[in-house]
C-alpha cells in the first residue's frame, strides 16, 4: 500500500500516469482509510484510467463492472449455472434408487430427496459476476465501478448496501462476506446526480481536463518522439476547441491518437490542409468537425498575423 502522497505520485508516474497533488491525496486517503472514491468529471479525462493505474501501481487484480441502463443485481452479483445443475439432475436420476433405498413411506422418500438440495444450491453452481468476484477474491483487489451515472437509481441504492457492509446474501446459500475489502473506484460523467447517501460513503474527486502545461507533459510522456513545437501548437488549438459548443469534447486519449497520427506523418507544425485531413482522429461528429474547421482557420489566421504573414500565404511544413 502507499506510504505517502508522494508515494502515490511516484507510483502512478511509474505507470506513465501524471497526477497532481490533489488526485494523489485523495487516492492516498482512500487506500489508507479503505473508503470508496467517487471520481467525477467530463468524459475522457482519465477517470477509468485512474482505476486501472491504481491496480497496476499496487500489483492488484482489477475487477471492472461496466454500468449501463437496466443493469440489475443479477448481472452485477451472480447467476446460477443452470446447465450444470441440469447435468447433476441427470446424475441424480441415475442414483435415485440408491438414495431412496431403505425408505418405507412417501414422506421418508421425500425427505431423502430434500436432503440433496445442498448438492444443487452450492457455490459449485454459482457463477460470480464482478461484485461477487471482488468480494470473494483470494487477494485484495481494485473494484472499478465504471460510469455509475448510467445505472438506475434502484441499482445505485443496492450498490450502496453492498459498499456499506461488503457482504451479500444469497438466499439458497446464506450471507457471503468479503474475504478482503476491495479498493473501490466509482466513476461518473455527471449524466445524472449521484445520491447524497452514496456521496457520504465515498471520498469525492473531480478531474477536469488538464491545463496546458500538464497536457504538454502527458503528450511528451505518451508520445516521446513528438516535437516541442508541434506539441505546443496541438495543446494551444485543443484548448480553443474545448471552449466550443461541441457534441463531444476531444478527450485526452483522442488527443494522443491525433498527435501519434501527426507524428507518423512527420508533421513538425500545424497547417490547415493536413489538420483537416487528420481531424477525424480527434473529433467524431460531422457538425463538430465543421465548427473545428472554422476555429482552425481563425487560429492559423491569428498565428500568421502575429508573424506578419498575409493570411493564406503560409505553406505546409512536412519533413
Helices and strands as residue ranges (DSSP letters): H 5-14, H 21-33, E 36-40, H 47-58, E 61-66, H 73-76, E 78-80, H 82-99, H 106-114, H 117-120, G 123-125, E 126-128, H 130-136, E 141-146, G 148-150, H 153-165, E 167-170, E 174-177, E 183-188, H 196-200, E 202-206, H 212-222, H 228-241, H 252-264, H 272-278, G 279-281, H 286-307
